[in-house]
């Protein structure tokens, strides 16, 4: 997925499938890079892409979940 150079918090939430509180938490701990344009907080597309690429792979197939 190619990201635009800047994303609003709402767009980042949608792209990542997470809520606003989680996005702001990721900004606070440095996992996402945010900038201000006036009063609006935007995230760099590069930091969103880097975050996605840094996630561990999901186990797929038999035995992926306990009890499965």
Buried (B, 14 or more C-beta within 10 A) or exposed (E): EEBEEBBBBEBBBEBBEEEEEBBBEBBEEEBBBBEEEEEEBBBBBEBBBBBEEEEEEEEEEEEEEEEE
